[in-house]
Amino acid sequence: MSKEKKVYQKKYVISGGIIEQYVYEKNQFVGFEAKNKGGKNTGGLMVEENRGVTLGRARKTVVRAINSNPCLNKFLTLTFEENVTDLNYTNDEFKKWVDRVNYHVYKTKKRVMKYIAVIEFQKRGAVHYHVLCDMPYVDVGELAEIWSHGFIRLNRIKGNKKAYGSDECDNVGAYVCKYMTKDNTDKRLVGRKSFLMSRNLDKPIEVYVDINEKDLIAEVYGFVDAIQAQIEHRPAVTGAYTNDYTGTVIYNQYNLKRMKKQE
């Protein structure tokens, strides 16, 4: 389903309790057909540079997907006992594990478990997976038997008590994303995703605002304009960048849980 055509100067990406705000200097367009479908890298001259950009986008995708699905409340690490380095093989074995979990835990051959798995390469080259899922209680030993390649560790997601006064993590996506592989030079990632996720996840909501429209998002949540937000130190993250297509872009990230604690 194509998006409605619109010219806008402000965009919100809402992922659960995390709201990202982009304020653009130049008009932006959504729903229009792209003029350059082939992209700028058709000759393969910018592969190395683009891999770094691709990993950055992948992290953003993972963070948003996790925060949009608060039902993902189990955090597991799946390892291989042997030094398995073949990503094609490990991805295939991970997908088989998902199928077996659906069969043994959910009693169905359908893929009903919601999950996001990020890939990390150990120093010895071995692949392992950090998995966030909505699985009900299952003994870790039983999950390891279903996995059958090594051990499974159940992890605890902790908040930053020193900074925010609570052990509750209010940005689970950012917490899990730090485990994603940082080695964008690893040739195993060429043309491959650095994460796996189920198709039944809720997606982040995107809202586009024209300069002549009332900004209902700002009105509902009490956001001030981008400049004032920086002055008042209200966003969890703030910054700006410039390129030829967008002009200057002011970026603010609002953490609703964190803002509520500060009231």
C-alpha positions, -999 to 999 in steps of 0.1 A, spaced: 0 0 0 16 33 -11 17 63 12 -4 94 5 15 120 -14 25 149 8 50 177 11 63 182 47 88 200 68 86 179 100 84 142 106 78 121 137 87 85 142 68 70 171 82 37 185 63 30 217 75 54 243 103 69 221 93 97 198 118 110 172 113 145 157 130 156 125 127 193 115 138 199 79 151 231 64 140 221 29 107 206 18 105 168 20 83 145 0 65 113 8 44 91 -15 60 104 -47 79 81 -71 116 83 -67 135 97 -97 166 77 -92 156 41 -85 190 27 -92 207 47 -65 242 63 -66 262 31 -61 253 11 -93 290 7 -102 299 -6 -67 324 22 -61 311 31 -26 306 -4 -12 328 1 19 314 35 28 278 23 22 283 -8 45 289 16 74 258 36 65 238 3 61 248 -9 96 238 25 110 204 22 94 201 -14 106 206 -3 142 180 23 138 155 -2 124 162 -26 153 158 1 180 125 12 165 112 -23 160 120 -33 196 105 -2 212 73 -6 191 68 -41 205 68 -39 243 56 -75 243 92 -86 237 100 -94 273 126 -123 271 162 -116 262 182 -146 253 217 -153 239 221 -183 216 257 -196 212 274 -224 191 296 -248 211 317 -253 180 336 -224 164 309 -219 136 316 -189 114 294 -196 84 266 -170 86 245 -187 60 246 -219 81 240 -202 114 210 -181 101 195 -213 87 199 -230 121 184 -201 139 153 -201 117 150 -239 123 151 -232 161 123 -206 157 102 -232 139 109 -258 167 100 -233 194 67 -225 177 60 -262 175 71 -273 210 61 -241 230 32 -227 210 20 -261 197 17 -249 161 36 -251 129 28 -215 122 54 -188 131 35 -170 159 64 -161 182 75 -125 178 112 -120 179 142 -98 169 176 -113 168 208 -93 164 240 -110 152 273 -106 169 307 -120 159 330 -132 187 367 -125 186 373 -161 174 349 -155 145 321 -175 159 285 -163 154 260 -159 182 225 -144 185 210 -120 210 173 -126 208 144 -105 222 111 -124 220 76 -127 235 80 -163 246 61 -175 277 80 -190 306 101 -220 294 130 -236 312 163 -224 297 175 -260 297 145 -270 275 153 -242 252 189 -253 249 178 -288 240 156 -274 213 185 -253 201 209 -282 203 241 -263 192 253 -249 225 241 -231 256 214 -205 259 217 -177 284 187 -157 298 198 -121 302 184 -93 324 177 -59 308 188 -32 332 181 5 334 206 32 342 199 37 379 227 62 384 216 84 355 178 80 357 171 67 392 156 34 382 166 -2 373 138 -2 347 151 2 312 131 29 294 148 24 260 150 -14 255 158 -10 218 190 10 225 200 -15 252 198 -45 229 212 -27 199 246 -23 217 252 -60 211 249 -57 173 282 -65 156 303 -34 152 326 -48 126 313 -34 93 345 -47 76 335 -84 81 328 -97 46 301 -120 60 278 -90 61 282 -80 25 247 -80 11 234 -95 43 213 -81 72 229 -79 106 196 -88 123 167 -112 118 131 -104 128 96 -120 126 71 -106 102 43 -102 128 59 -73 147 41 -40 151 58 -12 130 67 23 142 43 50 133 54 78 110 36 112 110 44 139 85 35 176 93 32 204 68 42 239 80 6 250 75 -9 222 96 -14 221 134 13 199 150 -10 175 169 19 154 182 36 184 198 2 195 212 -6 161 227 28 155 243 36 192 251 67 193 229 80 228 223 97 238 190 130 222 182 152 252 192 133 257 225 136 220 232 173 222 230 174 252 253 153 235 279 173 202 276 140 184 272 149 157 246 169 126 256 190 130 225 194 161 203 215 171 174 217 185 139 232 175 105 232 189 70 232 175 34 222 187 0 189 169 -1 175 180 33 194 211 41 199 215 79 179 189 99 173 193 137 167 160 154 152 156 188 144 123 206 118 123 233 117 95 259 81 97 273 89 75 304 119 96 312 100 129 307 72 116 330 97 109 358 111 145 355 76 161 360 
